[in-house]
Amino acid sequence: MGFSIENNNVTKVTFFGRVFDWVKAVPNNIIAGIINYTAMVEKIARDDPRRLVHSCKVGLALTLVSLLYYFKPLYDSFGVSAMWAVMTVVVIFEFTVGATLGKGLNRATATLVAGGLGVGTHHLASLCGKIGEPVLIGSFVFLLAAVATFIRFFPKIKARYDYGFLIFILTFSFISISGYRGLEIIELAHKRLSTIAIGACVSLLINIFIYPVWAGEELHNSVAHNTELLSHFLEGFVSEYFKLPEGEANAKDVSKSLQGYKSVLNSKSIEENLANFANWEPGHGKFGYNHPWNQYIKLGVLIRKCAYRIDALCVHINSDVEVPQKLGEQIKEACTLMSYESSKALKKLSKSLKSMKHPSTTVNAHIVSSKAAVKTLNTLLKSGSLWLESELLQIIPLATVASLLIDIVDCTEQIAASAHDLATLAQFKDKKANVESFENKCPQIVIAISELKQISLTK
């Protein structure tokens, strides 16, 4: 019995001790939370200062449409319908001009069409008497809502007009049902459309004329940057895999460059959204009205295809399986040439995209050199003497690396061809070079140099 009392006392002391420690730690936890939150806010603003500008632009737009409430003459004209202008700004004001313009046009068009149909439905239903009116209105609401909802499942419609169909359903249902109880339906539709138009115009004007962020430019820069990230990886891969001597500072740069490609793997949805928004934008800067945004999607697919090969290649960098020194030396030169030449080709493609110029013929020279190294490597891999003195478990990882590098060379060639197509469709500036088809742009001197490199490798 005494043991039980003592045990209960210990439990009470422990419980109150924990409560006391928790209360004591509350001020420190609050201070630490404030510091962490401040650091996070500072990091977000420093990473992209445009986010802070965008926030201020949204605040300015809301302040301007709020004048519909603050000034009595404006409030007398619109009444409580002025809330739709505020709601429109909140809903359609996006980070890029294209997204704002797309949502604004979707909302305005859907409201106009749904308002007209709602008024027509109400007028037609009023001719059917008190019994037939609710039946007809309900039938139209069911029919149009069902059809509009089904159309939203179409892939192309969902990509560009999904928001418009959603607003159409909401507006038509609201006007049709409200008109049944004797509200001034024409006035209701007019005020709602007017206030939505005001909110959309304010949002568009502020977004376009105050530090605009163009979706097309974002897409262009994203594709060019992703190409550059792949080149950085290939540049540092060989030295890391074959354990070539590097300086301490250079080793840190190599380690950082080997991780940059990972952001490319998840770029699909971002690029598709930007391409969709870019199609709404008018011509701006170096980008004309009919700019081939869909070609960026095709180029992005090839870049991600190469990034997936690189991701598989990255696994072998810190592999526990040791590469036989003799075997590694025999194929190191070919792998090095493949990786470096592909890296140089991708880097120059990235520069040509950023400057919006046609890829130079040196890109093709690097691709020809890398393909010559592929032929040499294939010859070595098919040589039976290469594998006689090595164990199978040591051979498989090395053969996998070689195979992935060969795939990357093919991907680089496809990326270069797609970039050339983009330059032609978008009418990029010519860099004093023949703008012929990609396959015919390799001069004989480049082939001759590549053959010399192949000869040196076989020796």
Disulfide bonds with the S-S distance in Angstrom:
none
